[in-house]
Amino acid sequence: MRARGLALGGLALITLASVGIVLARPSSADEPPLVKSVGTQLPVQDLRAMELDEARGRLYFAQGAGSTLPLVITDLDGVLQTKLTAVTGASDVVLSNDHQQLLVTQDYDRVTALDADTLVPSATYDAPKGACVYSAEPAGDKIVAAFLDCGLGTSGLLIWSAPGTAATVYTDGPNYHPIIAGAANGLLVAGDTGYSPVTTYVIDVSGATPTIVSRRADTGSNLIDYAISPDGTEVVETVGNPYEHHSYKLPDLSDATVYPSGVYPADAAWSGDSSTVAAGRSSTASNDADVLFYAKGTTTPTYAVDFRADDELWKGTLLLNSTGTRAWAVTYDDTYQNVQLLHSFGPGHPPKAPATDIHVAARTGSGKDKSTAYVTVTWTSPYSRPGSSTNQQFMQLYATPAGSTARLIGNPELTTAGTFTATYALPRGTTTFTARYKDFENWYPEATVTTTLTR
């Protein structure tokens, strides 16, 4: 599957006696400079899954099963291209291994294949009655879906050899709430979420009968996702505990690399050339990395990006391009989940940086109001967002007559209205009006702008 504190601390060695792994956490001197990213609201109302189509310059967004919300397609910067009103109720979206089909899991009862060029439906894989499918993966020449029990008597996997044929119902592996990731060689990595400790399975689905190739007990707790390297040699597991991203070799699930996280893991992704791993982190503060890039097999990050406090990484939305130079992720507000903010970042693609843009202007009235100052402050960034107090932004407006102390005449919240007006009784002489902004988290740049009036 396409495949959320504490900052990374000083050098520490932790030995896990049960599996014999030694973890080396990078010192602060090893950490790359932290790059800040401001997200852009996506043209969606809800979000359940995201897929990257680098060759066609597209991002695909599923907005949820059981709804009339369409599949949304944007360019790589999140600008709307089209909404597929004929394809609604999507809980998952993924490209086929050859990138010629787009597989959309719809309304818990089917997987629809679209021609990736034309976006026209070309085939349907129907789930049997009583199996509610919610995600799908290509694995070799098969399509595999995870399903929940809606009357079948168990949860598990559905495996189709071709559209229009009955699925093989497989319940000998994960059968509570499966999380799956497929590989081009016909292997499937799977485990159950909502049930701890996790047992991870490697299942060969290339033949007529699915076969468990290997399994490993207790690979962590609270399974979130698996991310298989495109070359099929490793899988990175994201779990709630331990606070690291463990990678296992395929197909035997022997130890590969432990990519340090330091806080609650959120997601992981591989570059298309299998050279780079991106590790997502959750419950981070401002000025604390949300995503770290690692070269495959190394434990020192090469790139780090910060989304600010309360911008939580949306599960399954961390994606890397073919060379590991650009990534995409969606964040939401941790309190209300009422925003879907797209971030794009990486060594070859600087993110949208936080900026403070505030202006102040003043004029005098006419006639009987000629001794009154009319002060207008405008802004385009930052804006307050609904949610916790860390998302609220305020500015102070002061009037300072010549030779006198400053007087606060306004303390507006920086809403999306983008403007604030105030009046002030002008004394004789020159009065300076100052608009001042400071982010108490020091994430947005502080700014001070002034203008003057003389009476």
Backbone torsions as a table, in degrees:
resi	resn	phi	psi	omega
1	MET	NA	152.4	175.0
2	ARG	-62.0	90.3	-167.5
3	ALA	-44.7	NA	NA
4	ARG	NA	NA	NA
5	GLY	NA	174.1	-179.7
6	LEU	-104.4	140.1	173.6
7	ALA	-73.8	157.6	174.8
8	LEU	-60.3	129.8	-171.8
9	GLY	-100.4	-157.7	-178.7
10	GLY	-71.6	174.3	-176.7
11	LEU	-61.3	127.4	179.8
12	ALA	-143.3	143.2	175.6
13	LEU	-114.8	125.2	-178.4
14	ILE	-122.1	122.9	179.8
15	THR	-101.5	124.9	175.9
16	LEU	-97.8	101.5	-172.1
17	ALA	-63.6	-31.6	-174.4
18	SER	-65.5	-32.3	-178.0
19	VAL	-124.5	-0.3	173.9
20	GLY	72.2	28.7	-179.4
21	ILE	-97.6	138.7	172.1
22	VAL	-109.7	124.9	-178.8
23	LEU	-104.7	133.2	175.8
24	ALA	-112.8	113.1	178.0
25	ARG	-88.2	135.6	-176.9
26	PRO	-68.3	144.7	173.2
27	SER	-76.8	167.6	179.9
28	SER	-60.6	-29.0	178.8
29	ALA	-68.2	-24.6	-179.4
30	ASP	-83.9	-17.0	-174.6
31	GLU	-74.8	139.1	177.9
32	PRO	-73.2	163.3	175.9
33	PRO	-58.1	140.4	-178.3
34	LEU	-83.2	123.3	179.4
35	VAL	-100.6	133.5	-178.9
36	LYS	-94.7	143.0	-179.3
37	SER	-131.6	132.2	173.8
38	VAL	-105.0	128.2	-178.5
39	GLY	-81.2	159.4	176.9
40	THR	-115.7	129.8	-178.4
41	GLN	-59.6	130.0	178.1
42	LEU	-81.6	156.6	178.1
43	PRO	-81.6	54.9	179.8
44	VAL	-130.5	160.9	175.0
45	GLN	-102.9	-22.5	179.7
46	ASP	-151.9	173.3	-177.5
47	LEU	-152.8	132.9	175.5
48	ARG	-128.6	-28.7	-179.0
49	ALA	-159.7	160.0	-176.9
50	MET	-145.0	143.3	177.4
51	GLU	-136.5	146.6	178.4
52	LEU	-102.7	132.5	172.7
53	ASP	-123.8	83.1	-173.0
54	GLU	-63.8	-40.3	-176.5
55	ALA	-62.7	-35.7	-178.9
56	ARG	-96.6	-0.2	178.4
57	GLY	68.1	39.9	-174.7
58	ARG	-128.9	154.4	164.3
59	LEU	-122.0	139.3	179.1
60	TYR	-114.0	140.3	-177.1
61	PHE	-131.5	123.5	173.8
62	ALA	-93.8	134.7	-173.1
63	GLN	-107.6	4.6	172.9
64	GLY	121.5	136.7	178.1
65	ALA	-72.9	157.0	178.6
66	GLY	73.4	15.6	-179.7
67	SER	-124.8	170.4	174.8
68	THR	-99.0	11.4	-179.2
69	LEU	-73.8	133.3	-174.3
70	PRO	-82.7	164.0	168.2
71	LEU	-67.2	131.7	-176.1
72	VAL	-109.3	136.0	176.8
73	ILE	-121.1	128.5	175.8
74	THR	-123.4	172.1	169.5
75	ASP	-79.3	-175.0	-174.5
76	LEU	-72.2	-8.6	175.7
77	ASP	-103.2	6.8	177.9
78	GLY	85.7	11.8	178.1
79	VAL	-84.2	129.2	-174.4
80	LEU	-58.8	130.7	169.7
81	GLN	-101.9	-49.8	178.8
82	THR	-163.8	160.0	171.0
83	LYS	-117.9	122.5	-178.0
84	LEU	-84.9	89.2	-176.9
85	THR	-67.0	-16.1	177.0
86	ALA	-84.7	-8.7	-179.6
87	VAL	-123.1	97.0	-176.1
88	THR	-119.9	173.0	174.7
89	GLY	63.1	38.6	-176.3
90	ALA	-90.5	129.5	174.9
91	SER	-103.2	-16.0	180.0
92	ASP	-154.0	153.7	177.8
93	VAL	-149.4	132.9	-177.8
94	VAL	-154.8	145.2	175.2
95	LEU	-79.0	149.1	172.3
96	SER	-68.1	167.4	-177.0
97	ASN	-61.2	-33.0	178.6
98	ASP	-90.9	2.8	177.3
99	HIS	63.5	20.1	179.4
100	GLN	-96.8	-15.1	178.4
101	GLN	-127.7	150.0	173.5
102	LEU	-111.4	119.1	-176.7
103	LEU	-98.0	118.8	-175.8
104	VAL	-117.8	119.9	175.5
105	THR	-83.7	122.2	-171.1
106	GLN	-123.4	132.3	166.6
107	ASP	48.2	31.9	173.4
108	TYR	66.8	1.4	-173.7
109	ASP	-125.7	0.8	-178.2
110	ARG	-165.6	162.2	169.0
111	VAL	-118.1	125.0	-179.3
112	THR	-106.5	131.1	176.2
113	ALA	-96.5	127.3	175.2
114	LEU	-108.8	144.8	169.2
115	ASP	-64.4	122.3	-173.3
116	ALA	-68.4	-22.0	177.0
117	ASP	-80.5	-49.5	-173.7
118	THR	-93.9	-18.0	-176.9
119	LEU	64.0	26.9	176.8
120	VAL	-97.9	131.7	177.7
121	PRO	-57.6	135.0	-177.3
122	SER	-123.0	-18.2	-178.7
123	ALA	-162.0	159.4	178.8
124	THR	-134.0	138.0	174.6
125	TYR	-114.9	106.7	-174.0
126	ASP	-89.2	136.9	176.1
127	ALA	-83.1	147.7	175.8
128	PRO	-68.7	156.9	179.0
129	LYS	-58.7	135.5	179.3
130	GLY	92.5	-2.7	177.5
131	ALA	-114.9	114.3	-179.5
132	CYS	-96.5	102.8	-177.7
133	VAL	-82.3	141.2	-178.0
134	TYR	-132.6	-14.2	175.7
135	SER	-151.8	154.6	-179.0
136	ALA	-141.4	153.4	179.7
137	GLU	-143.0	139.8	167.9
138	PRO	-78.1	138.1	176.8
139	ALA	-140.0	103.9	-171.9
140	GLY	62.6	-129.2	178.5
141	ASP	-97.9	13.7	179.6
142	LYS	-106.9	158.6	170.0
143	ILE	-111.6	127.4	-178.5
144	VAL	-119.4	133.8	177.9
145	ALA	-124.2	145.2	171.4
146	ALA	-91.9	139.3	-179.3
147	PHE	-135.9	154.5	173.4
148	LEU	-103.0	155.9	-179.9
149	ASP	-73.1	112.7	174.7
150	CYS	-119.8	34.7	-179.5
151	GLY	127.0	-10.1	-179.4
152	LEU	-75.7	-22.6	179.9
153	GLY	105.7	-12.6	178.8
154	THR	-161.7	161.4	169.2
155	SER	-95.0	171.2	179.3
156	GLY	163.2	-144.6	-175.2
157	LEU	-123.1	146.8	170.9
158	LEU	-114.4	135.4	-177.4
159	ILE	-127.3	120.8	178.8
160	TRP	-110.0	136.4	173.7
161	SER	-89.4	-25.8	-178.4
162	ALA	-160.8	155.6	176.0
163	PRO	-66.2	149.9	178.5
164	GLY	79.5	2.1	178.2
165	THR	-108.9	159.6	178.7
166	ALA	-70.8	140.9	179.0
167	ALA	-79.9	146.5	168.2
168	THR	-78.1	125.1	178.0
169	VAL	-91.6	119.3	-174.9
170	TYR	-120.7	120.7	-177.2
171	THR	-128.2	11.4	-179.4
172	ASP	-79.8	-13.3	174.7
173	GLY	-102.9	-133.7	177.1
174	PRO	-60.1	131.6	-177.3
175	ASN	-144.5	24.8	176.5
176	TYR	-112.1	-59.9	175.0
177	HIS	-154.3	81.8	-170.2
178	PRO	-69.0	142.1	167.4
179	ILE	-114.9	131.3	-171.7
180	ILE	-131.8	155.0	171.6
181	ALA	-145.2	132.0	-177.1
182	GLY	-107.9	154.2	178.9
183	ALA	-121.8	156.6	-177.3
184	ALA	-66.3	-20.6	-178.8
185	ASN	-87.0	6.8	177.0
186	GLY	92.6	4.6	176.0
187	LEU	-89.9	147.1	176.6
188	LEU	-126.9	130.2	172.8
189	VAL	-101.5	132.6	-174.1
190	ALA	-149.5	152.1	175.1
191	GLY	-161.3	170.1	-180.0
192	ASP	-100.6	135.0	169.3
193	THR	-96.5	161.8	-178.0
194	GLY	76.3	8.1	-177.8
195	TYR	-146.6	116.2	-175.1
196	SER	-125.6	152.2	-2.6
197	PRO	-71.3	161.5	-176.2
198	VAL	-81.2	136.9	166.0
199	THR	-107.9	123.9	-179.2
200	THR	-99.8	133.1	-178.6
201	TYR	-115.4	145.4	164.3
202	VAL	-113.5	120.0	-174.6
203	ILE	-120.4	128.1	175.8
204	ASP	-88.1	114.5	-179.0
205	VAL	-107.7	12.3	-174.5
206	SER	-74.7	-24.5	-178.2
207	GLY	-93.1	-169.3	-179.2
208	ALA	-70.5	-29.7	-179.0
209	THR	-123.9	127.2	177.2
210	PRO	-60.6	141.2	-177.6
211	THR	-132.0	130.4	174.9
212	ILE	-75.7	116.8	-179.3
213	VAL	-84.8	-41.6	178.6
214	SER	-157.0	160.0	173.6
215	ARG	-146.6	151.8	178.9
216	ARG	-137.9	122.1	-179.2
217	ALA	-81.0	154.3	173.3
218	ASP	52.6	60.3	174.1
219	THR	-93.0	18.9	177.2
220	GLY	130.2	-172.6	179.6
221	SER	-127.0	151.2	176.2
222	ASN	59.3	66.9	-179.0
223	LEU	-59.7	133.7	178.2
224	ILE	-111.6	-46.7	-174.7
225	ASP	-167.0	161.9	168.2
226	TYR	-122.2	144.6	174.7
227	ALA	-132.7	113.9	179.9
228	ILE	-90.6	135.6	175.9
229	SER	-64.3	141.5	-178.3
230	PRO	-57.8	-24.9	177.2
231	ASP	-81.9	-1.4	174.2
232	GLY	75.4	15.0	-174.8
233	THR	-97.0	-19.7	-176.4
234	GLU	-145.0	159.1	171.8
235	VAL	-133.4	130.9	174.2
236	VAL	-96.6	128.0	179.3
237	GLU	-102.2	135.4	174.0
238	THR	-110.4	117.8	179.1
239	VAL	-131.7	161.0	178.6
240	GLY	-69.0	-28.0	179.0
241	ASN	-151.6	134.8	5.3
242	PRO	-74.6	167.8	-177.4
243	TYR	-81.5	56.0	178.0
244	GLU	-148.9	159.6	173.3
245	HIS	-101.2	108.2	-179.4
246	HIS	-89.6	135.3	175.0
247	SER	-112.3	136.6	-179.2
248	TYR	-121.3	145.9	178.0
249	LYS	-75.1	148.0	176.0
250	LEU	-112.0	140.5	11.0
251	PRO	-97.5	0.7	-168.9
252	ASP	-89.6	-5.1	-180.0
253	LEU	62.2	27.5	172.0
254	SER	-75.0	162.9	-174.9
255	ASP	-64.9	136.9	173.5
256	ALA	-113.7	-90.5	-176.0
257	THR	-132.3	148.7	171.7
258	VAL	-111.1	112.9	-179.6
259	TYR	-90.1	116.4	-175.0
260	PRO	-61.4	137.9	175.5
261	SER	-115.9	-48.2	176.2
262	GLY	85.9	-23.3	176.3
263	VAL	-138.7	-174.0	-176.4
264	TYR	-58.1	118.7	179.5
265	PRO	-66.6	149.8	-177.1
266	ALA	-121.6	-37.2	-172.0
267	ASP	-172.4	169.2	174.2
268	ALA	-152.6	154.5	179.9
269	ALA	-152.1	152.5	176.3
270	TRP	-110.5	150.0	168.9
271	SER	-73.4	159.1	-177.4
272	GLY	-61.8	-26.1	179.0
273	ASP	-93.9	7.9	178.4
274	SER	62.9	20.6	-178.4
275	SER	-90.4	-21.0	-168.9
276	THR	-135.2	139.2	174.0
277	VAL	-114.2	132.0	171.4
278	ALA	-106.2	127.0	-179.0
279	ALA	-112.2	120.2	-180.0
280	GLY	-92.9	145.2	-176.5
281	ARG	-126.4	153.5	-177.5
282	SER	-123.1	167.2	176.1
283	SER	56.6	42.0	179.0
284	THR	-97.7	161.4	177.0
285	ALA	-95.8	175.2	169.6
286	SER	-64.2	149.5	-177.4
287	ASN	61.7	36.1	178.7
288	ASP	-141.3	132.0	-171.7
289	ALA	-62.5	134.7	172.9
290	ASP	-98.7	-29.1	177.4
291	VAL	-136.2	134.6	176.2
292	LEU	-119.7	137.2	174.1
293	PHE	-98.9	138.3	174.5
294	TYR	-129.7	141.2	166.0
295	ALA	-69.6	141.4	-177.5
296	LYS	-51.9	130.1	176.3
297	GLY	83.3	4.5	-179.9
298	THR	-116.0	161.2	-176.7
299	THR	-118.8	10.0	175.8
300	THR	-109.4	120.7	-177.7
301	PRO	-66.2	147.0	179.1
302	THR	-105.2	-12.8	-176.7
303	TYR	-157.7	144.8	-179.2
304	ALA	-144.0	138.2	179.8
305	VAL	-131.3	145.7	-177.9
306	ASP	-118.9	131.0	178.6
307	PHE	-100.6	4.1	-176.3
308	ARG	78.7	154.9	179.3
309	ALA	-57.9	144.3	176.5
310	ASP	71.7	0.1	167.8
311	ASP	-93.7	99.7	-174.4
312	GLU	-94.3	139.2	178.3
313	LEU	-68.2	127.6	179.6
314	TRP	-78.1	125.9	-176.6
315	LYS	-51.7	132.0	174.7
316	GLY	81.7	5.4	-177.3
317	THR	-104.5	0.1	177.7
318	LEU	-80.4	119.4	-176.0
319	LEU	-135.7	145.2	179.1
320	LEU	-119.0	151.2	177.8
321	ASN	-80.3	-171.4	-172.3
322	SER	-67.3	-27.8	-174.5
323	THR	-114.1	0.4	179.9
324	GLY	78.4	18.9	-178.3
325	THR	-100.7	-13.0	179.2
326	ARG	-144.3	137.8	179.1
327	ALA	-128.2	163.1	175.9
328	TRP	-132.5	147.7	175.5
329	ALA	-157.9	155.2	176.2
330	VAL	-117.1	135.8	175.4
331	THR	-116.7	159.3	176.7
332	TYR	-133.0	164.0	176.8
333	ASP	-76.5	127.0	-172.4
334	ASP	-64.9	-19.3	-177.2
335	THR	-88.7	-51.0	-172.6
336	TYR	-113.7	-11.4	-177.2
337	GLN	51.2	39.3	-175.1
338	ASN	-106.2	12.6	173.1
339	VAL	-132.2	151.1	175.4
340	GLN	-129.1	94.3	-171.0
341	LEU	-101.3	121.6	178.9
342	LEU	-86.5	130.8	173.3
343	HIS	-116.8	139.8	173.3
344	SER	-132.9	130.2	-167.4
345	PHE	-161.5	167.7	175.6
346	GLY	149.3	172.3	-179.3
347	PRO	-57.8	-29.1	179.9
348	GLY	-104.6	8.7	-176.9
349	HIS	-151.2	92.1	179.4
350	PRO	-58.7	137.5	179.6
351	PRO	-76.2	170.7	171.2
352	LYS	-69.8	115.0	-173.5
353	ALA	-85.9	152.9	174.6
354	PRO	-63.6	133.7	-178.9
355	ALA	-135.1	147.6	176.0
356	THR	-114.0	119.7	-176.9
357	ASP	-129.4	98.4	-177.1
358	ILE	-130.7	138.9	179.6
359	HIS	-132.7	148.9	177.5
360	VAL	-131.5	139.9	177.3
361	ALA	-140.4	152.6	-179.6
362	ALA	-144.7	149.6	176.3
363	ARG	-147.0	160.7	174.5
364	THR	-95.4	155.8	175.8
365	GLY	-77.2	-177.2	178.7
366	SER	-120.5	162.6	179.0
367	GLY	60.9	-128.8	-177.8
368	LYS	-69.2	-11.7	178.7
369	ASP	-99.7	14.2	-175.4
370	LYS	-67.9	-15.2	176.3
371	SER	-97.8	11.8	178.5
372	THR	-108.3	131.3	175.4
373	ALA	-92.9	133.1	174.2
374	TYR	-109.3	112.3	-172.9
375	VAL	-109.7	131.4	179.5
376	THR	-124.6	128.2	174.5
377	VAL	-113.3	132.0	176.8
378	THR	-124.3	154.7	179.7
379	TRP	-153.9	151.6	173.0
380	THR	-119.9	-11.0	179.0
381	SER	-168.3	138.8	-2.3
382	PRO	-82.3	169.1	172.8
383	TYR	-116.6	146.6	168.2
384	SER	-68.1	150.5	173.0
385	ARG	-127.8	151.1	174.4
386	PRO	-59.5	149.8	178.6
387	GLY	135.8	-146.2	-177.2
388	SER	-76.0	173.0	-176.2
389	SER	-63.1	-23.9	-179.6
390	THR	-69.1	-15.6	177.7
391	ASN	-90.9	-7.0	-179.7
392	GLN	-87.5	137.4	-178.8
393	GLN	-125.5	134.7	-178.9
394	PHE	-131.6	158.0	178.9
395	MET	-132.4	153.0	176.1
396	GLN	-112.6	137.2	177.6
397	LEU	-117.7	123.6	-176.4
398	TYR	-118.8	148.6	169.2
399	ALA	-116.4	129.6	-178.3
400	THR	-129.5	98.3	174.6
401	PRO	-65.7	151.2	179.9
402	ALA	-56.0	129.0	178.0
403	GLY	79.9	4.2	-178.2
404	SER	-121.4	172.8	178.5
405	THR	-85.9	160.1	-179.5
406	ALA	-71.0	144.0	178.3
407	ARG	-124.5	128.8	178.5
408	LEU	-73.4	121.4	-179.9
409	ILE	-116.8	2.3	177.1
410	GLY	-173.1	145.0	178.3
411	ASN	-140.0	63.1	-171.8
412	PRO	-77.1	150.8	169.0
413	GLU	-79.3	142.1	-177.0
414	LEU	-84.3	74.4	179.9
415	THR	-77.2	172.5	179.6
416	THR	-70.9	-6.4	173.3
417	ALA	-61.7	-31.9	173.3
418	GLY	73.5	14.0	-179.2
419	THR	-152.5	150.2	177.0
420	PHE	-146.7	137.8	178.4
421	THR	-124.4	148.6	177.8
422	ALA	-146.7	157.2	174.8
423	THR	-117.2	155.4	-178.1
424	TYR	-150.6	132.7	178.0
425	ALA	-75.6	112.3	-173.8
426	LEU	-77.5	126.3	167.6
427	PRO	-79.7	171.7	177.1
428	ARG	-71.3	148.4	-177.4
429	GLY	102.8	-162.9	-176.8
430	THR	-100.6	133.4	176.9
431	THR	-118.4	132.4	177.9
432	THR	-100.6	130.7	176.5
433	PHE	-108.2	127.2	-174.0
434	THR	-124.0	124.4	171.6
435	ALA	-103.7	125.8	-173.9
436	ARG	-129.0	132.6	177.5
437	TYR	-128.0	135.7	173.4
438	LYS	-143.9	125.6	176.1
439	ASP	-82.3	120.3	-176.2
440	PHE	-67.8	-14.7	175.2
441	GLU	-93.5	-2.6	179.3
442	ASN	57.7	37.1	177.9
443	TRP	-98.4	-51.2	170.5
444	TYR	-81.0	144.6	177.9
445	PRO	-63.7	141.9	174.3
446	GLU	-76.4	157.9	-176.8
447	ALA	-149.2	144.8	174.6
448	THR	-136.0	124.4	178.3
449	VAL	-128.8	148.0	-175.9
450	THR	-135.4	159.6	168.8
451	THR	-150.4	161.9	-177.6
452	THR	-130.2	154.5	171.3
453	LEU	-133.9	145.3	177.6
454	THR	-122.9	131.6	176.3
455	ARG	-109.1	NA	NA
